[in-house]
Amino acid sequence: MELPSMTELENFIIYGKVKNFSIAADEAGVTQSAFSFQMKKLEDIIGVKLIERSNRGSKLTPEGEFFYRKLTTILPNLRAAIYDVQQITGKKPLELKVGVLASLGDVLMNQHAAYFHEKYSNIFITVYSMEKDNLIQSLENERIDIASTFISDEMKVDSFDRASFRTDRLIYYAPRLSISEKKISARTILKFPFVKYPSRYLMTTITEAYLIQYAHARPNAMVQLSTPYAIINYCKENDAGALLPERLLTALQENEELSCCNTDPVFDLKTHLLYKKSNPKYRVMKLFIDYVIKLNKEIKVNE
């Protein structure tokens, strides 16, 4: 008996989630015609019509719905078995894909990844810097296994498991302004040229909400830049300031007293790891998640 390939089965699951050939093909990373061919081949091998096609679109047949429910249980267990046996033999490293919110800076997660790999040499970690929408979509589609991010009210994250691993403080960074005070008010921040992320970025939403709440105005941005590293470099060369994570500035040794100051009131945000327990790599993912949580608890105590 001929059996379908893993690719055909995994792509059928993608279709079952979105019920649209164009969207499913895009998420699978193939052309729509290639995706449609795979689904037709899957139906031919099984001998059952799984997808009803018409001029108005497509949908799963009752048999397709039944097969989709079965596969969403079977395939993760099969992948987990493959990952586990690879770990037992030690012949093939297991890759964990970690997405980091762009404004948090991937240098911090890179440091965690390097240390973790020293302890678990057969686990290879790839870190991606991503913005909110891409981060959540990639986690949903299992292009990444873990996401490190702030969370805002409008983000749809109820389908994910989460672990809050630290509270990050945003501070005002303006090395050329030489602000002597230890604290700066939201109103004072708006008196100086301000550097921020593009409008679609999560950090823009968060920082604007803070400034509107405490200064009753949006910042008039001098420039919009897409990474914290670009913002830091711009502020070092121009008379401008920005709100950035203290943890990142410390890691980059940019937290000198005359370069940074706390906001008044303080600007603290909880940072979360988002993931799915149903992910077949969960056993290994939990090792990394527990490591990050433990590390940040120890840092908090030391501070």
MITIMAR-785086 format. One line per 4 residues: number of its first residue (from 1); their letters; for each residue x, y negated, z of N, C-alpha, C. Coordinates in Angstrom, 1 decimal, padded with zeros to 4 digits. Example, Ala and Ser with C-alpha at 12.3 -4.5 7.8 and 13.67 -1.06 7.14 Angstrom:
<pts>
1) AS) 013.2:005.7:007.8:012.3:004.5:007.8:013.2:003.3:007.8; 012.8:002.2:007.1:013.7:001.1:007.1:012.9:000.0:007.9
</pts>
This chain:
<pts>
1) MELP) 000.8:001.2:000.0:000.0:000.0:000.0:000.9:-001.2:000.0; 000.6:-002.1:-001.0:001.4:-003.4:-001.0:000.9:-004.3:000.0; 001.8:-005.0:000.7:001.4:-005.9:001.8:001.8:-007.3:001.4; 001.1:-008.3:001.9:001.4:-009.7:001.5:002.7:-010.1:002.2
5) SMTE) 003.4:-011.1:001.6:004.6:-011.6:002.1:004.3:-012.6:003.3; 005.3:-012.8:004.2:005.1:-013.7:005.3:004.8:-015.1:004.8; 005.4:-015.5:003.7:005.1:-016.8:003.2:003.7:-017.0:002.8; 003.1:-016.0:002.1:001.7:-016.0:001.7:000.8:-016.1:003.0
9) LENF) 001.1:-015.3:004.0:000.3:-015.3:005.2:000.4:-016.6:005.9; 001.6:-017.1:006.1:001.8:-018.4:006.8:001.1:-019.5:006.0; 001.2:-019.5:004.7:000.5:-020.6:004.0:-001.0:-020.5:004.0; -001.5:-019.2:004.1:-002.9:-019.1:004.3:-003.4:-019.7:005.6
13) IIYG) -002.5:-019.5:006.7:-002.9:-020.2:008.0:-002.9:-021.7:007.8; -002.0:-022.2:007.0:-002.0:-023.7:006.8:-003.3:-024.1:006.1; -003.7:-023.3:005.1:-004.9:-023.7:004.4:-006.1:-023.6:005.4; -006.1:-022.5:006.3:-007.2:-022.3:007.2:-007.3:-023.5:008.2
17) KVKN) -006.2:-024.2:008.5:-006.2:-025.3:009.4:-006.8:-026.6:008.7; -006.4:-026.8:007.4:-006.8:-028.1:006.8:-007.9:-027.9:005.8; -008.1:-026.7:005.2:-009.2:-026.4:004.3:-009.2:-027.3:003.1; -008.0:-027.6:002.6:-007.8:-028.4:001.4:-006.5:-028.0:000.7
21) FSIA) -006.6:-027.7:-000.6:-005.4:-027.2:-001.3:-004.3:-028.2:-001.4; -004.7:-029.4:-001.7:-003.6:-030.5:-001.9:-002.9:-030.7:-000.6; -003.6:-030.9:000.5:-003.0:-031.1:001.8:-002.2:-029.9:002.2; -002.7:-028.7:002.1:-002.0:-027.5:002.5:-000.7:-027.3:001.7
25) ADEA) -000.8:-027.6:000.4:000.4:-027.5:-000.4:001.5:-028.4:000.0; 001.1:-029.7:000.3:002.0:-030.7:000.8:002.7:-030.2:002.1; 001.9:-029.7:003.0:002.5:-029.2:004.3:003.3:-028.0:004.1; 003.0:-027.2:003.2:003.8:-026.0:002.9:005.1:-026.3:002.1
29) GVTQ) 005.2:-027.5:001.5:006.3:-027.9:000.8:006.4:-027.3:-000.6; 005.3:-027.0:-001.2:005.3:-026.5:-002.6:004.2:-027.3:-003.4; 004.3:-027.1:-004.7:003.3:-027.7:-005.6:001.9:-027.1:-005.3; 000.9:-027.9:-005.7:-000.5:-027.4:-005.5:-000.7:-026.1:-006.4
33) SAFS) -000.2:-026.1:-007.6:-000.4:-024.9:-008.5:000.3:-023.7:-007.9; 001.5:-023.9:-007.3:002.2:-022.8:-006.7:001.5:-022.3:-005.5; 000.9:-023.2:-004.7:000.2:-022.8:-003.5:-001.1:-022.0:-003.9; -001.8:-022.5:-004.9:-003.0:-021.9:-005.4:-002.7:-020.5:-005.9
37) FQMK) -001.5:-020.3:-006.6:-001.1:-019.0:-007.1:-000.9:-018.0:-005.9; -000.2:-018.6:-004.8:000.0:-017.7:-003.6:-001.3:-017.2:-003.0; -002.3:-018.1:-002.9:-003.5:-017.7:-002.3:-004.3:-016.7:-003.2; -004.2:-016.9:-004.5:-004.8:-015.9:-005.4:-004.2:-014.6:-005.3
41) KLED) -002.8:-014.6:-005.2:-002.1:-013.3:-005.1:-002.4:-012.6:-003.8; -002.6:-013.4:-002.7:-003.0:-012.8:-001.4:-004.3:-012.1:-001.5; -005.3:-012.8:-002.2:-006.6:-012.2:-002.3:-006.5:-010.9:-003.2; -005.7:-010.9:-004.2:-005.6:-009.8:-005.1:-005.0:-008.6:-004.3
45) IIGV) -004.0:-008.9:-003.5:-003.3:-007.8:-002.7:-004.3:-007.2:-001.7; -005.0:-008.0:-001.0:-006.0:-007.6:000.0:-007.2:-007.0:-000.6; -007.6:-007.6:-001.8:-008.8:-007.1:-002.5:-010.1:-007.7:-001.9; -009.9:-008.9:-001.3:-011.1:-009.6:-000.7:-011.0:-011.1:-001.0
49) KLIE) -012.1:-011.7:-001.3:-012.1:-013.1:-001.6:-012.1:-013.9:-000.3; -011.0:-014.7:-000.1:-010.8:-015.4:001.2:-011.2:-016.8:001.1; -011.1:-017.4:-000.1:-011.4:-018.8:-000.3:-012.4:-019.0:-001.4; -013.5:-019.8:-001.1:-014.5:-020.1:-002.0:-014.1:-021.4:-002.7
53) RSNR) -014.0:-021.4:-004.0:-013.5:-022.5:-004.8:-014.7:-023.1:-005.6; -014.8:-024.4:-005.7:-015.9:-025.0:-006.6:-015.4:-026.4:-007.0; -016.2:-027.0:-007.8:-015.8:-028.4:-008.3:-015.8:-029.4:-007.1; -016.6:-029.1:-006.1:-016.7:-030.0:-004.9:-015.6:-029.8:-003.9
57) GSKL) -014.7:-028.8:-004.1:-013.7:-028.5:-003.2:-013.5:-027.0:-002.9; -013.1:-026.7:-001.7:-012.9:-025.3:-001.3:-013.2:-025.1:000.1; -013.4:-023.8:000.5:-013.6:-023.5:001.9:-013.4:-022.0:002.1; -013.2:-021.6:003.4:-013.0:-020.2:003.6:-014.3:-019.5:003.5
61) TPEG) -014.3:-018.3:003.0:-015.4:-017.4:003.0:-015.6:-016.8:004.4; -016.7:-016.2:004.7:-016.8:-015.5:006.0:-015.7:-014.5:006.3; -015.3:-013.8:005.2:-014.1:-012.9:005.3:-012.8:-013.6:005.6; -012.7:-014.8:004.9:-011.5:-015.6:005.1:-011.4:-016.2:006.5
65) EFFY) -012.6:-016.6:007.1:-012.6:-017.0:008.5:-012.2:-015.9:009.4; -012.7:-014.7:009.2:-012.3:-013.6:010.0:-010.8:-013.3:009.9; -010.3:-013.3:008.7:-008.9:-013.0:008.5:-008.0:-014.1:009.1; -008.4:-015.4:009.0:-007.7:-016.5:009.6:-007.6:-016.3:011.1
69) RKLT) -008.7:-016.0:011.7:-008.7:-015.8:013.2:-007.7:-014.7:013.6; -007.8:-013.6:012.8:-006.9:-012.5:013.1:-005.4:-012.9:013.0; -005.1:-013.6:011.9:-003.7:-013.9:011.6:-003.1:-014.9:012.6; -003.9:-015.8:013.1:-003.4:-016.8:014.1:-003.0:-016.1:015.4
73) TILP) -003.5:-014.9:015.6:-003.1:-014.1:016.8:-001.9:-013.2:016.4; -001.9:-012.6:015.3:-000.9:-011.6:014.9:000.4:-012.2:014.5; 000.4:-013.2:013.7:001.6:-013.8:013.2:002.6:-014.3:014.2; 002.1:-015.1:015.2:003.0:-015.6:016.2:003.6:-014.5:017.0
77) NLRA) 002.9:-013.4:017.3:003.5:-012.3:018.0:004.5:-011.6:017.1; 004.3:-011.5:015.8:005.3:-010.9:014.9:006.6:-011.8:014.9; 006.4:-013.1:014.8:007.6:-014.0:014.7:008.3:-013.9:016.1; 007.6:-013.8:017.2:008.2:-013.7:018.5:009.0:-012.4:018.6
81) AIYD) 008.5:-011.3:018.1:009.2:-010.1:018.1:010.5:-010.2:017.3; 010.5:-010.9:016.1:011.7:-011.1:015.3:012.7:-011.9:016.1; 012.3:-013.0:016.7:013.2:-013.9:017.4:013.8:-013.1:018.6; 013.0:-012.3:019.3:013.5:-011.6:020.4:014.6:-010.6:020.1
85) VQQI) 014.3:-009.8:019.0:015.3:-008.8:018.6:016.6:-009.5:018.1; 016.5:-010.6:017.4:017.7:-011.4:017.0:018.5:-011.8:018.2; 017.8:-012.2:019.3:018.5:-012.6:020.5:019.2:-011.4:021.2; 018.5:-010.2:021.2:019.1:-009.0:021.8:020.4:-008.6:021.1
89) TGKK) 020.4:-008.6:019.8:021.6:-008.2:019.0:022.6:-009.3:019.0; 022.2:-010.6:019.2:023.2:-011.7:019.2:023.8:-011.9:017.8; 023.2:-011.3:016.8:023.7:-011.5:015.4:023.3:-012.8:014.7; 022.2:-013.3:015.1:021.7:-014.5:014.4:021.3:-015.5:015.4
93) PLEL) 021.8:-016.7:015.3:021.4:-017.8:016.3:020.0:-018.2:016.1; 019.3:-018.5:017.1:017.9:-019.0:017.0:017.9:-020.5:017.0; 017.2:-021.1:016.1:017.2:-022.6:016.0:016.0:-023.1:016.6; 016.2:-024.1:017.5:015.2:-024.9:018.1:015.2:-026.2:017.4
97) KVGV) 014.1:-026.7:017.0:014.0:-028.0:016.3:013.3:-029.0:017.3; 014.0:-030.0:017.6:013.5:-031.0:018.6:013.4:-032.4:017.9; 012.2:-032.9:017.9:011.9:-034.2:017.4:011.9:-035.3:018.5; 012.6:-036.4:018.2:012.7:-037.5:019.2:012.1:-038.7:018.7
101) LASL) 011.2:-039.4:019.5:010.7:-040.7:019.0:011.8:-041.6:018.6; 011.7:-042.2:017.4:012.8:-043.0:016.9:013.3:-044.0:017.8; 012.4:-044.7:018.5:012.8:-045.8:019.4:013.5:-045.4:020.7; 013.4:-044.1:021.0:014.1:-043.5:022.2:015.6:-043.3:021.9
105) GDVL) 015.9:-043.2:020.6:017.3:-042.9:020.2:017.7:-041.5:020.4; 018.2:-040.8:019.3:018.5:-039.4:019.4:019.8:-039.1:020.0; 020.6:-040.1:020.4:021.9:-039.9:021.0:021.8:-039.1:022.3; 020.7:-039.4:023.0:020.5:-038.8:024.3:020.2:-037.3:024.2
109) MNQH) 019.3:-037.0:023.2:018.9:-035.6:023.0:020.1:-034.9:022.4; 020.9:-035.5:021.6:022.1:-034.9:021.0:023.0:-034.4:022.2; 023.2:-035.2:023.2:024.0:-034.9:024.3:023.4:-033.6:025.0; 022.1:-033.6:025.2:021.5:-032.4:025.8:021.7:-031.2:025.0
113) AAYF) 021.6:-031.3:023.7:021.7:-030.2:022.8:023.1:-029.6:022.8; 024.1:-030.5:022.9:025.5:-030.1:022.9:025.8:-029.3:024.2; 025.3:-029.8:025.3:025.6:-029.1:026.6:024.8:-027.8:026.6; 023.6:-027.8:026.1:022.7:-026.6:026.2:023.4:-025.5:025.3
117) HEKY) 023.9:-025.9:024.2:024.5:-024.9:023.3:025.8:-024.3:023.9; 026.5:-025.0:024.7:027.7:-024.5:025.4:027.2:-023.4:026.4; 026.1:-023.5:027.0:025.6:-022.6:028.0:024.9:-021.4:027.3; 024.2:-021.7:026.2:023.5:-020.6:025.4:024.0:-020.7:024.0
121) SNIF) 025.1:-020.0:023.8:025.8:-020.1:022.5:025.0:-019.6:021.3; 024.0:-018.7:021.6:023.3:-018.1:020.5:022.0:-018.9:020.2; 021.9:-020.1:020.8:020.7:-021.0:020.5:021.3:-022.3:019.9; 020.8:-022.6:018.7:021.3:-023.7:017.9:020.1:-024.8:017.9
125) ITVY) 020.5:-026.0:018.3:019.4:-027.0:018.4:019.7:-028.1:017.3; 018.6:-028.4:016.5:018.6:-029.5:015.6:017.7:-030.6:016.1; 018.3:-031.8:016.1:017.5:-033.0:016.6:017.2:-033.9:015.4; 015.9:-034.2:015.4:015.4:-035.1:014.4:014.8:-036.4:015.0
129) SMEK) 015.2:-037.6:014.4:014.6:-038.8:014.9:013.4:-039.1:014.0; 012.2:-039.3:014.7:011.0:-039.4:013.9:010.1:-040.5:014.6; 009.2:-041.0:013.8:008.2:-041.9:014.3:006.9:-041.2:014.7; 006.0:-041.8:015.4:004.9:-041.2:016.1:004.1:-040.2:015.2
133) DNLI) 003.6:-040.7:014.1:002.7:-039.9:013.2:003.4:-038.7:012.7; 004.6:-038.9:012.2:005.4:-037.8:011.6:005.8:-036.8:012.7; 006.0:-037.3:013.9:006.4:-036.5:015.1:005.3:-035.5:015.4; 004.1:-036.1:015.6:002.9:-035.3:016.0:002.5:-034.3:014.9
137) QSLE) 002.5:-034.8:013.6:002.2:-033.9:012.5:003.2:-032.7:012.4; 004.4:-033.0:012.6:005.5:-032.0:012.5:005.3:-031.0:013.6; 004.9:-031.4:014.8:004.7:-030.5:015.9:003.5:-029.7:015.6; 002.5:-030.3:015.1:001.2:-029.5:014.8:001.5:-028.4:013.8
141) NERI) 002.3:-028.8:012.8:002.6:-027.8:011.6:003.8:-026.9:011.9; 004.3:-027.0:013.1:005.5:-026.2:013.6:006.7:-026.4:012.7; 006.9:-027.7:012.2:008.2:-028.0:011.6:009.2:-028.3:012.6; 008.7:-028.8:013.8:009.5:-028.9:015.0:008.9:-028.1:016.1
145) DIAS) 009.7:-027.7:017.1:009.2:-026.9:018.2:008.9:-027.8:019.4; 009.6:-028.8:019.7:009.5:-029.7:020.8:009.5:-031.1:020.4; 008.7:-032.0:021.0:008.8:-033.4:020.7:009.0:-034.2:022.0; 009.9:-035.2:022.0:010.2:-036.0:023.1:009.7:-037.4:022.8
149) TFIS) 008.7:-037.9:023.6:008.1:-039.1:023.2:007.4:-039.8:024.4; 007.1:-041.1:024.2:006.1:-041.8:025.0:004.8:-041.4:024.5; 003.7:-041.6:025.3:002.4:-041.4:024.8:001.5:-042.6:025.1; 000.8:-043.0:024.0:-000.2:-044.1:024.1:-001.6:-043.5:024.1
153) DEMK) -002.6:-044.4:024.5:-004.0:-043.9:024.6:-004.5:-043.4:023.3; -004.1:-043.9:022.2:-004.7:-043.5:020.9:-004.1:-042.3:020.3; -003.0:-041.8:020.9:-002.4:-040.6:020.3:-003.2:-039.3:020.7; -003.4:-038.5:019.7:-004.2:-037.3:019.9:-003.2:-036.1:020.2
157) VDSF) -003.0:-035.9:021.5:-002.0:-034.9:021.9:-002.7:-033.8:022.8; -004.0:-033.7:022.9:-004.7:-032.8:023.7:-004.4:-031.3:023.3; -004.1:-031.1:022.1:-003.9:-029.7:021.6:-002.5:-029.2:022.0; -001.7:-030.0:022.6:-000.3:-029.6:022.9:-000.2:-029.5:024.5
161) DRAS) 000.8:-028.6:024.8:001.2:-028.5:026.2:002.2:-029.7:026.4; 002.3:-030.1:027.6:003.3:-031.3:027.9:003.9:-031.1:029.2; 005.1:-031.7:029.3:005.9:-031.8:030.5:006.5:-033.2:030.6; 006.1:-033.9:031.7:006.7:-035.2:031.9:008.1:-035.0:032.6
165) FRTD) 009.1:-035.5:032.0:010.4:-035.2:032.5:011.2:-036.4:033.1; 010.7:-037.6:032.9:011.4:-038.8:033.5:010.5:-040.0:033.2; 010.8:-041.0:034.0:010.2:-042.4:033.8:011.3:-043.2:033.2; 011.1:-043.8:032.0:012.1:-044.6:031.4:011.7:-046.1:031.6
169) RLIY) 012.7:-046.9:031.9:012.5:-048.3:032.1:013.0:-049.1:030.9; 012.1:-049.9:030.4:012.5:-050.8:029.3:013.0:-052.1:029.9; 014.1:-052.5:029.4:014.7:-053.8:029.9:015.0:-054.7:028.7; 015.2:-056.0:029.0:015.5:-057.0:028.0:016.9:-057.1:027.7
173) YAPR) 017.3:-056.9:026.4:018.6:-056.8:025.9:018.9:-058.0:025.0; 019.8:-058.9:025.5:020.1:-060.1:024.7:021.5:-060.6:025.0; 022.5:-059.9:024.5:023.9:-060.2:024.9:024.4:-061.6:024.6; 023.9:-062.2:023.5:024.4:-063.5:023.1:023.6:-064.7:023.9
177) LSIS) 022.5:-064.4:024.6:021.8:-065.4:025.3:022.4:-065.7:026.6; 023.1:-064.7:027.2:023.8:-064.9:028.5:022.8:-065.4:029.6; 021.8:-064.6:029.8:020.8:-064.9:030.8:021.3:-064.6:032.1; 021.4:-065.5:033.1:022.0:-065.3:034.3:021.1:-064.6:035.4
181) EKKI) 019.8:-064.8:035.2:018.8:-064.2:036.1:018.8:-062.7:036.0; 018.5:-062.0:037.2:018.4:-060.6:037.2:017.1:-060.1:036.6; 016.1:-061.0:036.6:014.8:-060.6:036.0:014.3:-061.7:035.1; 013.6:-061.3:034.1:013.0:-062.2:033.1:011.5:-061.9:033.0
185) SART) 010.7:-063.0:033.0:009.3:-062.8:032.8:008.9:-062.6:031.4; 007.7:-062.1:031.2:007.2:-061.8:029.8:007.1:-063.2:029.1; 006.7:-064.2:029.8:006.5:-065.5:029.2:007.9:-066.1:028.7; 008.9:-065.8:029.5:010.2:-066.3:029.1:010.8:-065.6:027.9
189) ILKF) 010.5:-064.3:027.9:010.9:-063.4:026.7:010.4:-064.1:025.4; 009.2:-064.6:025.4:008.6:-065.1:024.2:009.2:-066.5:023.8; 010.0:-067.1:024.7:010.6:-068.3:024.4:011.8:-068.2:023.4; 012.3:-066.9:023.4:013.5:-066.7:022.6:013.1:-065.9:021.3
193) PFVK) 014.0:-065.9:020.3:013.8:-065.1:019.1:013.7:-063.6:019.5; 012.7:-062.9:019.0:012.5:-061.5:019.4:012.7:-060.6:018.3; 013.3:-059.4:018.6:013.5:-058.4:017.6:012.6:-057.2:017.9; 011.9:-056.7:017.0:011.1:-055.5:017.3:011.1:-054.5:016.1
197) YPSR) 010.4:-053.4:016.4:010.2:-052.4:015.4:009.1:-052.7:014.4; 009.0:-052.0:013.2:007.9:-052.3:012.3:006.6:-052.1:013.0; 005.6:-052.7:012.5:004.3:-052.8:013.1:003.6:-051.4:013.3; 004.0:-050.4:012.5:003.3:-049.1:012.6:004.0:-048.2:013.7
201) YLMT) 005.1:-048.7:014.3:005.8:-047.9:015.3:005.1:-047.9:016.6; 005.2:-046.8:017.3:004.6:-046.7:018.6:005.2:-047.7:019.6; 006.5:-047.9:019.5:007.1:-048.9:020.5:006.6:-050.3:020.3; 006.2:-050.6:019.0:005.7:-052.0:018.8:004.3:-052.1:019.5
205) TITE) 003.5:-051.1:019.4:002.2:-051.1:020.0:002.4:-051.2:021.5; 003.3:-050.5:022.1:003.5:-050.5:023.5:004.1:-051.8:024.0; 005.1:-052.4:023.3:005.7:-053.6:023.8:004.7:-054.8:023.6; 004.0:-054.8:022.5:003.0:-055.9:022.3:001.9:-055.8:023.4
209) AYLI) 001.5:-054.6:023.8:000.5:-054.5:024.8:001.0:-055.1:026.1; 002.3:-054.8:026.4:002.9:-055.4:027.6:002.9:-056.9:027.6; 003.4:-057.5:026.5:003.5:-058.9:026.4:002.2:-059.6:026.3; 001.2:-059.0:025.7:-000.1:-059.6:025.7:-000.7:-059.6:027.1
213) QYAH) -000.5:-058.5:027.8:-001.0:-058.4:029.2:-000.4:-059.5:030.1; 000.9:-059.6:030.0:001.6:-060.5:031.0:002.0:-061.9:030.5; 002.0:-062.1:029.2:002.3:-063.4:028.6:001.2:-063.9:027.8; 000.1:-063.1:027.6:-001.1:-063.5:026.8:-000.8:-063.9:025.4
217) ARPN) 000.2:-063.3:024.8:000.6:-063.6:023.4:001.4:-062.5:022.8; 001.3:-062.4:021.5:002.1:-061.4:020.8:003.5:-062.1:020.5; 004.6:-061.3:020.4:005.9:-061.9:020.0:005.9:-062.3:018.6; 006.5:-063.4:018.3:006.8:-063.8:016.9:008.1:-063.3:016.5
221) AMVQ) 008.1:-062.1:015.8:009.3:-061.4:015.6:010.3:-062.2:014.6; 011.5:-062.2:015.0:012.5:-062.8:014.1:012.9:-061.9:013.0; 012.9:-060.6:013.3:013.2:-059.5:012.3:012.6:-058.2:012.9; 012.3:-057.3:012.0:011.8:-056.0:012.3:012.8:-054.9:011.8
225) LSTP) 013.3:-054.1:012.7:014.3:-053.1:012.4:013.8:-051.7:012.8; 014.2:-050.6:012.1:013.6:-049.3:012.3:014.3:-048.4:013.3; 015.5:-048.8:013.8:016.1:-047.9:014.8:016.6:-048.8:016.0; 016.7:-048.2:017.2:017.3:-049.0:018.3:018.7:-049.4:018.1
229) YAII) 019.5:-048.6:017.3:020.9:-048.9:017.0:021.0:-050.2:016.2; 020.1:-050.3:015.2:020.1:-051.5:014.4:019.7:-052.7:015.2; 018.7:-052.6:016.1:018.3:-053.7:016.9:019.4:-054.1:017.8; 020.1:-053.2:018.4:021.2:-053.5:019.3:022.3:-054.3:018.6
233) NYCK) 022.6:-053.8:017.4:023.7:-054.5:016.6:023.2:-055.9:016.2; 022.0:-056.0:015.8:021.5:-057.4:015.5:021.5:-058.3:016.7; 021.1:-057.9:017.8:021.2:-058.7:019.0:022.6:-059.1:019.4; 023.6:-058.2:019.1:025.0:-058.5:019.4:025.5:-059.6:018.5
237) ENDA) 024.9:-059.8:017.3:025.4:-060.7:016.3:024.6:-062.0:016.2; 023.4:-062.0:016.9:022.5:-063.1:016.7:021.9:-063.5:018.1; 021.4:-064.8:018.2:020.8:-065.2:019.4:019.4:-064.7:019.5; 019.2:-063.5:019.9:017.9:-062.9:019.9:017.9:-061.8:021.0
241) GALL) 016.7:-061.4:021.4:016.6:-060.3:022.4:015.5:-059.3:022.0; 015.5:-058.2:022.7:014.6:-057.1:022.4:014.4:-056.3:023.7; 013.3:-055.5:023.7:013.0:-054.6:024.8:013.4:-053.2:024.4; 014.3:-052.6:025.2:014.9:-051.3:024.8:015.0:-050.4:026.0
245) PERL) 015.0:-049.1:025.8:015.2:-048.2:027.0:016.5:-048.4:027.7; 016.5:-048.6:029.0:017.7:-048.7:029.8:018.6:-047.5:029.6; 018.0:-046.3:029.6:018.8:-045.1:029.5:019.6:-045.0:028.2; 019.0:-045.5:027.1:019.8:-045.6:025.8:020.9:-046.6:025.9
249) LTAL) 020.6:-047.7:026.4:021.7:-048.8:026.6:022.8:-048.3:027.5; 022.5:-047.5:028.5:023.5:-047.0:029.4:024.4:-046.0:028.6; 023.7:-045.1:027.9:024.5:-044.1:027.1:025.4:-044.7:026.1; 025.0:-045.8:025.5:025.8:-046.5:024.5:026.8:-047.6:025.2
253) QENE) 026.8:-047.6:026.5:027.6:-048.6:027.3:027.3:-050.0:026.9; 026.0:-050.3:026.7:025.6:-051.6:026.3:024.8:-052.3:027.5; 024.9:-051.8:028.7:024.1:-052.3:029.8:024.8:-053.2:030.7; 025.7:-054.0:030.2:026.5:-055.0:031.0:025.5:-056.0:031.6
257) ELSC) 025.9:-056.5:032.8:025.0:-057.4:033.6:024.6:-058.6:032.8; 025.5:-059.2:032.0:025.1:-060.4:031.3:024.4:-060.1:030.0; 024.3:-058.8:029.6:023.6:-058.4:028.4:022.2:-058.0:028.6; 021.9:-057.6:029.8:020.6:-057.0:030.1:020.0:-057.5:031.4
261) CNTD) 018.7:-057.5:031.4:018.0:-057.8:032.7:016.6:-057.2:032.8; 016.2:-056.9:034.0:014.9:-056.2:034.1:013.8:-057.2:033.8; 012.7:-056.7:033.4:011.5:-057.5:033.1:010.7:-057.7:034.5; 010.0:-058.8:034.5:009.1:-059.1:035.7:007.7:-059.3:035.2
265) PVFD) 006.7:-058.4:035.4:006.9:-057.1:036.2:007.7:-056.1:035.4; 008.1:-055.0:036.2:008.9:-054.0:035.5:008.1:-053.3:034.4; 008.9:-052.8:033.5:008.2:-052.1:032.3:008.7:-050.7:032.3; 007.9:-049.8:032.9:008.2:-048.4:033.0:007.3:-047.5:032.2
269) LKTH) 007.8:-046.5:031.5:007.0:-045.6:030.7:007.4:-044.2:031.0; 006.4:-043.3:031.1:006.7:-041.9:031.3:007.0:-041.3:029.9; 008.1:-040.5:030.0:008.5:-039.8:028.8:008.2:-038.3:028.9; 007.6:-037.7:027.8:007.1:-036.4:027.8:007.8:-035.5:026.8
273) LLYK) 007.8:-034.2:027.1:008.1:-033.2:026.1:006.8:-032.5:025.7; 006.5:-032.6:024.4:005.2:-031.9:023.9:005.7:-030.6:023.2; 004.8:-029.6:023.3:005.2:-028.3:022.7:003.9:-027.4:022.7; 004.0:-026.3:022.1:002.9:-025.3:022.1:003.4:-024.0:022.8
277) KSNP) 002.7:-023.5:023.8:003.0:-022.3:024.4:002.8:-021.1:023.4; 002.0:-021.3:022.4:001.7:-020.3:021.4:002.8:-020.1:020.4; 003.8:-021.1:020.4:004.9:-021.0:019.5:005.7:-019.7:019.8; 006.0:-018.9:018.8:006.7:-017.6:019.1:008.1:-017.8:019.7
281) KYRV) 008.7:-019.0:019.6:010.0:-019.3:020.2:009.8:-019.8:021.7; 008.6:-019.7:022.2:008.3:-020.3:023.5:009.3:-019.8:024.6; 009.7:-018.6:024.6:010.6:-018.1:025.7:011.9:-018.8:025.7; 012.4:-019.1:024.5:013.6:-019.9:024.4:013.4:-021.4:024.6
285) MKLF) 012.3:-021.9:024.1:011.9:-023.3:024.3:011.8:-023.6:025.8; 011.3:-022.7:026.6:011.1:-023.0:028.0:012.5:-023.1:028.7; 013.5:-022.4:028.2:014.8:-022.6:028.8:015.3:-024.0:028.6; 015.1:-024.5:027.4:015.5:-025.9:027.1:014.7:-026.9:027.9
289) IDYV) 013.3:-026.7:027.9:012.4:-027.6:028.6:012.8:-027.7:030.1; 013.0:-026.5:030.7:013.4:-026.4:032.1:014.7:-027.1:032.4; 015.6:-026.9:031.4:017.0:-027.6:031.6:016.8:-029.1:031.6; 016.1:-029.7:030.6:015.9:-031.1:030.5:015.2:-031.7:031.8
293) IKLN) 014.2:-031.0:032.3:013.5:-031.4:033.5:014.4:-031.4:034.7; 015.2:-030.3:034.8:016.1:-030.2:036.0:017.2:-031.3:035.9; 017.7:-031.5:034.7:018.8:-032.5:034.5:018.3:-033.9:034.9; 017.1:-034.2:034.5:016.6:-035.6:034.8:016.2:-035.7:036.3
297) KEIK) 015.8:-034.7:036.9:015.6:-034.7:038.4:016.8:-035.0:039.1; 017.9:-034.3:038.7:019.2:-034.6:039.4:019.7:-036.0:039.2; 019.5:-036.5:037.9:019.9:-037.9:037.7:019.2:-038.9:038.5; 017.9:-038.6:038.7:017.0:-039.5:039.5:017.5:-039.5:040.9
301) VNE) 017.8:-038.3:041.5:018.3:-038.3:042.8:019.6:-039.1:043.0; 020.5:-038.9:042.0:021.8:-039.6:042.1:021.6:-041.1:042.0; 020.7:-041.6:041.2:020.4:-043.0:041.1:019.9:-043.6:042.4
</pts>
